[in-house]
């Protein structure tokens, strides 16, 4: 069973997941302080470099981390499979993740699409679309730490901190729109290339 399926089942049964990020307030304030030298790899520094959180204040970032789940993945461990019901949105805190289509197993990995590395994120469609199905398989390409936000966490955030939740949704929607725009441009370029090839036949 993949991590995402496991979390979906646990949360739907109301079971405790015991993997939430719990950063004490004083520790977080110290890490975000200009006096905190040598904290380049801390959580505060990490989140301040995430595009989708660029409009968040330091306090909003601290509150946001309370809704996240931390999970360590072994090399080649599957995070979710193509065709699974989408349930979460993931930040890569360390390590990297490979994205495949038509992936069946480690020995039959299918077609490699791209590699995602530290500070990148993926899976936003699974968080925002009600009946989303994963269009690719995500696999840890080395020992990797992910911070995940799941649908019930987002719902709780919107209920408890509506302004912050709305900010997160707005930034996520803008990034999705930008990705769709890039995809449209790539399709246009490919169509032109196909037309040129067909005209030579």
N, C-alpha and C positions, 0 to 999 in steps of 0.2 A: 504494500500500500504506500502511495506517495505521501510526502509530508502534508501537502495541501488537502488531500482527501482525509487524512488522519485528523487534521485540525478541524475540518468542516464537520466531521462526525462527532468529535469531542465537544465542540462548542454547541452543536445542535442538541446534544444530550445534556447540556448544562454542566459538563465536567470541568474541573479546574485544570488549566493548562500549565500553570506554574513556570511560565517562561517569559512573563511580562518584564519589560525593562523597568526597573525601579531605581531611579537615580535620586539619592538624597538631595534635598534642596541646597544645602550648604556646599556640597561637593559640586553640584552643577554650577552654582554661582561662582565658585572658585575657578572652575574650568573656563567659564566665560569671561572672567576678569582679565583686563590687560596685564595685571601683575602675574598671571599664571604662565610663566615661561615654560617652554618645552612640552606643551600640551597639544602639539600638532595632530596627534593621532587620537585625541579624545572625542567623545560623542558630540560635544558642542561644536568643535571645529569641523567634524564630519558633516553635521546637519546644516551648518551655515554655508557649506559648499554645494548643497543639493538645490538644483534649479527650482524644483517644485515648491520649495520652502523659502524662496528668496524674499517674499514679502512678510515673513513671520518675524515678530520681535523675539528677543532672547527668551522672554517668559513664555511666549506661545510655543517656541521650539521645545522648551522644557516640558510643557503640558502635553504637547504632541507625543513626546517619547513615552508617556505613560500608557499610550494605546498600542504600543508596538510589542511584538513578540520576537525574542532573539533565539536563533537556532543555528547550530553548527552542523555543516554538511560535510561528509567525507567525499573525497575525490570520486567522481562518477556516480554519486548518489542523485537520484531523480527527484526534482522538486515538484513538478507536475507533468502530466502527459498530455499530448495532443488529443483533443476530444473530451477531456475532463471538463466538468463544470467549473468555471472560474470562480475563485473565492477570495483571492488575496492580491496584494500589491507589495512588491519586495524591493528593498534597498540593499545593495551589496556593500556591507561594512568592511569586509576583507575577502580576498580570493577573487574568483571569477566564475562566470556561468556561460555555458555554451547553449545556443538555441538551435534545435534541429526540427526538420519536418520529416514525416514518415519514419520516425524513430521507433524501433521495436525493442531493441536491447543494446547492451554494450557492444556485443559482437555484430549487431546489425543496426548501427546508429542512424541510418537514413542520410538525409542531405543536411550538411552543416549550413546554417544561415549566417550567424554572427556570434562574436564573443563579447560579453559584457564584463566590465571590470569594476573595481572599487569606485564608489560614489555614483555608479549608474543605477538605474531602477527599471523594473519591468513588471508586467502583469496588471497594468492599470485598467484594462478593459474588463478583467474579471471582477474588479472591485466596483466598477460603475455600472456595468450592464447587468440587468436582472437575470437574463437567461443566457449568459455568455458561455461559449464553449472555447476552450483553449485551441488556438490555431497552430501551436507548435509545442514541442517538448523542451523543458528547461532542465539542464543537467549541470551539477557542480563540476567544473573542470580541474579543480584542485580542492584542498581543504578550504572551505568557504564559510563565512558567517553572514547570514542574512537577517535583516530586520523586517518583519512582515506586519502589514496592517490588513485585517480581515473585515468582511462586510459588517458583522455585528459591532466591531470596534468603531468603524466609521459612523454607524447609526448612533452609537453612544456619544461619540464626539459631537455630532450634529445636535444631539439633544442637550448635552451639558455645556458645550461651548459653540453655539451656533455661528458666531462671527468667525471664529478660527476654522470651523468646519467648512463654512462657505468659502473662505480664502483658499483652503486646500482644494476644494472642488473646482474653483475658478482656475487656479494654476494648472491643475491636472487636465482640465478641458482645453486650455490654451496649448499645452504641450501635445495633446492628442490631435488638435487641429493642425498644429505645425507638422507633426509626423504624417498626417494625411496629405497635407500640401506637398511634402517632399515625395511621397509615394506617387501622387498624381503627376509630378514633374518627371519622375523616373519612368512611369508608364508612357508618357508622351514621347520621351527619348527613345524608348524601346520600339514604339509604334513606327517612328520615323526610320529606325534601323531596319525593321522588318519590311517596310515599304520599299526602301532602297534595295534590299536583297531580292525582294519579289520582282522588282523592275528589271533586275539583271538576269532573271531566269528566262 
